[in-house]
């Protein structure tokens, strides 16, 4: 029976040895998990800070872009008003040019009518003067 007792003792010794190894392995595993967790948290924290900073920069840039867009919109509206005023001025110049041509035509007509009147009047006076003077 001693051999059976030896087998049990050997088994118990092996079990004690395995438990020691298991406990050591658990300790090492626990340490490695803690390191991994710590490193991961540091990485996540760093990335979170960078992401937050990037988000703030994007928000700031977005605000600046919005302001620039509003200024450009306002300026384009002002340009549109200026262009409309310019077009109206050009139309008025066209109307003035047309008006001046009409006035010029009327003045030429009046001048010709006056010339004709003068010719008729002077011609009649010359005929009367010629009739009063004996030849």
Buried (B, 14 or more C-beta within 10 A) or exposed (E): EEEEEEEEEEEEEEEEEEEEEEEEEEEEEEEEEEEEEEEEEEEEEEEEEEEEEEEEEEEEEEEEEEEEEEEEEEEEEEEEEEEEEEEEEEEEEEEEEEEEEEEEEEEEEEEEEEEEEEEEEEEEEEEEEEEEEEE
